[in-house]
Amino acid sequence: MTAAVRGRTALVTGGGGGLGAAMAAGLAAAGARVIVTGRDRARLDAVAAGLPAPGRAAACDVSDPASVAALLAELADETVSILVNNAGVPGPVKPLVDVEPEEWDDVFDVNVRGVYLMCRAFLPGMLERGTGDVINVASVSGKRPLVARTPYCASKMAVIGLTTTLAAEVGPRGVNVNSLSPGPVAGPRMERNFRLEAERTGATPADAERAFVSRSALGRMVTEDEVAAALVAMLSMPGLCAADIDLSAGMVAR
């Protein structure tokens, strides 16, 4: 277990599977009490039941103020000192001129508005106690070109900007705010992206994957477990604030 995490309560959004579930497991293994939240209660219950230490599930739509307020009320008996804003949607894979306003709004509602609403709800308790950590999951795609993914890239750049500004606001009051920017994470979401990219370009999904990972120094994607380990490591660095940490297998901006 990690001393900086042991005994603390962590709230992980988008915790019903994939990267959120992996980060929840990593935090629990490090000694945290973990609460997972998301839209699918059945999936959340399964994740919470499978954590290395007893966890809790609570349903919430992070893009909906009323749902976030209900979550805050439901967790009134918890002392959340770690907030991991992981909930996100990939959005469309198409040129900007073909993106419908509704598609754009769907991405920003979850990826950016959700971070704002969760911080707005759970920061006051941290500020009152004079301690806490917020880690927002951004992406290297917020800092490098990714053709046909403008809504997603723009939303993740917004998350990085929100992080640095919020850190300046609340850092003096004892709350550290940072962002973690994974590169492509192996799993169903990237498989979906490679399939859509193949449809757009006429290539095969395997070709789309090879072209994408060729941009990384290690020539591969990162794993969910690697991202979870990076999250725990960030929480073990008390001087880390207003930082954006790349975990991308060497994916560089170009």
C-alpha positions in Angstrom: 0.0 0.0 0.0 1.0 3.6 -0.6 1.2 5.9 2.4 -0.1 8.9 0.5 -3.3 7.0 -0.5 -3.9 4.6 2.4 -7.0 5.3 4.4 -8.3 8.0 2.1 -11.6 8.0 0.2 -11.4 8.3 -3.6 -14.3 9.0 -5.9 -13.7 7.9 -9.5 -16.1 9.0 -12.3 -16.6 6.8 -15.3 -15.9 3.9 -13.0 -18.1 1.3 -14.5 -15.4 -0.3 -16.7 -12.3 0.2 -18.7 -9.9 2.8 -17.5 -12.1 4.0 -14.7 -12.4 0.5 -13.3 -8.6 0.0 -13.6 -7.9 3.2 -11.7 -10.4 2.3 -9.0 -8.6 -1.1 -8.6 -5.2 0.6 -8.5 -6.4 3.0 -5.8 -8.0 0.2 -3.8 -4.9 -1.8 -4.0 -2.9 1.2 -2.7 -5.2 1.3 0.4 -7.9 3.8 -0.5 -11.6 3.4 0.1 -13.0 3.7 -3.5 -16.3 4.9 -4.7 -17.1 4.4 -8.4 -19.7 6.4 -10.1 -21.2 6.4 -13.6 -24.5 5.9 -15.4 -24.8 2.1 -15.3 -25.5 1.0 -11.8 -25.2 -2.7 -12.6 -21.7 -2.3 -14.0 -20.7 0.0 -11.1 -21.9 -2.7 -8.6 -19.8 -5.3 -10.4 -16.7 -3.1 -10.3 -17.2 -2.2 -6.6 -17.6 -5.8 -5.7 -14.4 -6.8 -7.5 -12.1 -4.2 -5.9 -9.2 -5.4 -3.9 -10.7 -3.7 -0.8 -14.4 -3.0 -0.1 -15.8 -0.3 -2.3 -19.0 1.5 -3.0 -21.0 2.2 -6.1 -23.2 5.3 -6.7 -24.9 6.1 -10.0 -24.5 9.6 -11.5 -24.6 11.4 -14.8 -21.7 13.9 -14.4 -23.1 16.2 -17.1 -26.4 16.7 -15.2 -26.3 19.2 -12.3 -29.2 17.6 -10.6 -27.6 14.2 -10.8 -24.3 15.5 -9.4 -26.2 17.3 -6.5 -28.0 14.0 -5.7 -24.6 12.2 -5.7 -23.2 14.7 -3.3 -26.2 14.2 -1.0 -25.9 10.4 -1.2 -22.2 10.6 -0.3 -22.8 13.0 2.7 -21.4 10.3 5.0 -18.2 10.0 3.1 -15.0 12.2 3.3 -13.9 12.4 -0.3 -10.3 13.6 -0.4 -9.4 12.3 -3.9 -11.5 13.1 -6.9 -10.6 11.4 -10.2 -12.5 13.0 -13.0 -12.3 10.2 -15.6 -15.7 10.1 -17.2 -15.5 10.9 -20.9 -16.9 10.1 -24.3 -14.8 9.7 -27.5 -17.1 11.6 -29.8 -17.4 11.3 -33.5 -14.7 10.4 -36.0 -15.3 12.7 -38.9 -14.2 16.0 -40.3 -15.2 19.1 -38.4 -17.6 20.3 -41.1 -19.5 17.1 -40.8 -19.9 17.2 -37.0 -23.4 18.1 -35.9 -23.8 20.6 -33.1 -25.5 17.9 -31.0 -22.4 15.7 -31.3 -20.1 18.5 -30.3 -22.3 19.3 -27.3 -22.4 15.7 -26.2 -18.6 15.5 -26.0 -18.3 18.8 -24.1 -21.2 18.0 -21.8 -19.4 15.0 -20.4 -15.7 15.7 -21.0 -15.6 19.3 -19.7 -18.9 20.2 -18.1 -18.7 17.0 -16.1 -15.3 17.9 -14.7 -16.6 21.4 -13.8 -19.8 20.1 -12.0 -17.9 17.4 -10.1 -15.3 19.9 -8.9 -18.0 22.4 -8.0 -19.7 19.8 -5.9 -16.8 18.1 -4.1 -14.2 20.8 -3.8 -15.9 22.7 -1.0 -15.4 19.8 1.4 -11.7 19.6 0.5 -11.3 23.3 0.9 -13.0 23.3 4.3 -10.6 20.6 5.5 -7.6 22.3 3.9 -6.5 19.2 2.0 -7.3 17.1 -1.0 -6.4 16.0 -4.5 -8.2 16.4 -7.8 -6.9 14.5 -10.9 -8.5 15.2 -14.2 -8.0 12.7 -16.9 -7.1 14.6 -20.1 -5.3 13.1 -23.1 -2.2 13.6 -25.3 -4.9 14.2 -28.0 -5.5 17.5 -26.3 -2.0 18.6 -27.2 -1.3 17.0 -30.6 -3.1 16.9 -34.0 -5.6 14.0 -34.4 -7.4 14.3 -37.7 -11.2 13.9 -37.6 -11.3 14.1 -33.8 -11.8 17.8 -33.3 -14.5 17.7 -30.6 -12.6 15.2 -28.5 -9.2 17.0 -28.8 -10.7 20.4 -28.1 -12.5 19.0 -25.0 -9.3 17.5 -23.6 -7.3 20.7 -24.2 -10.1 22.4 -22.2 -9.6 20.0 -19.4 -5.9 20.8 -19.2 -6.7 24.5 -19.2 -9.3 24.0 -16.4 -6.8 22.0 -14.4 -4.0 24.7 -14.4 -6.4 27.5 -13.6 -8.2 25.6 -10.9 -4.9 24.6 -9.3 -4.0 28.3 -9.0 -7.3 29.0 -7.3 -7.3 26.2 -4.7 -3.6 25.2 -4.3 -3.1 28.0 -1.7 -5.9 26.4 0.3 -4.3 22.9 0.4 -5.9 21.2 -2.6 -3.6 19.9 -5.4 -5.1 19.8 -8.9 -3.4 18.0 -11.7 -4.2 16.3 -15.0 -3.1 12.9 -16.3 -2.8 12.7 -20.1 -2.7 9.1 -21.3 -1.8 8.3 -24.9 -3.8 5.7 -26.7 -4.9 3.1 -24.1 -5.3 -0.5 -25.4 -8.9 -1.6 -25.1 -12.4 -1.4 -26.7 -12.4 2.3 -27.1 -9.3 2.4 -29.2 -10.5 -0.6 -31.2 -13.6 1.4 -32.0 -11.6 4.4 -33.1 -9.4 2.2 -35.3 -12.5 0.7 -36.9 -14.0 4.1 -37.6 -10.7 5.5 -38.9 -10.5 2.5 -41.3 -14.0 3.2 -42.5 -13.1 6.8 -43.1 -9.8 6.2 -45.0 -10.5 2.8 -46.7 -7.7 1.1 -44.7 -8.0 -1.9 -42.4 -8.4 -1.5 -38.6 -5.0 -3.1 -38.3 -3.4 -0.6 -40.6 -5.1 2.3 -38.7 -3.6 0.9 -35.5 -0.1 0.5 -36.9 -0.1 4.0 -38.2 -1.3 5.4 -34.9 1.1 3.6 -32.6 4.1 4.3 -35.0 4.0 7.8 -33.6 5.1 6.6 -30.1 8.7 6.0 -29.1 7.8 2.6 -27.7 5.7 1.6 -30.7 2.8 0.5 -28.7 -0.2 1.7 -26.7 -0.2 2.1 -22.9 -2.3 -0.3 -20.8 -5.0 0.5 -18.3 -2.9 -0.9 -15.5 -0.1 1.5 -16.4 -2.4 4.5 -16.2 -3.7 3.3 -12.8 -0.1 3.0 -11.6 0.6 6.6 -12.8 -2.4 7.9 -11.0 -1.2 6.4 -7.7 2.3 7.7 -8.3 0.9 11.2 -8.9 -0.9 11.1 -5.6 2.4 10.1 -3.9 4.1 13.4 -5.1 3.0 16.1 -2.6 4.7 18.9 -4.6 2.8 18.1 -7.8 0.3 20.8 -8.6 -0.9 22.4 -11.8 0.9 19.7 -13.7 -0.1 17.7 -16.7 1.6 14.3 -16.9 1.9 12.4 -20.1 1.7 8.7 -20.1 1.8 7.9 -23.8 4.6 5.4 -24.5 6.4 8.3 -26.0 3.6 9.7 -28.2 4.9 13.1 -29.2 3.1 16.2 -30.5 3.6 16.7 -34.2 
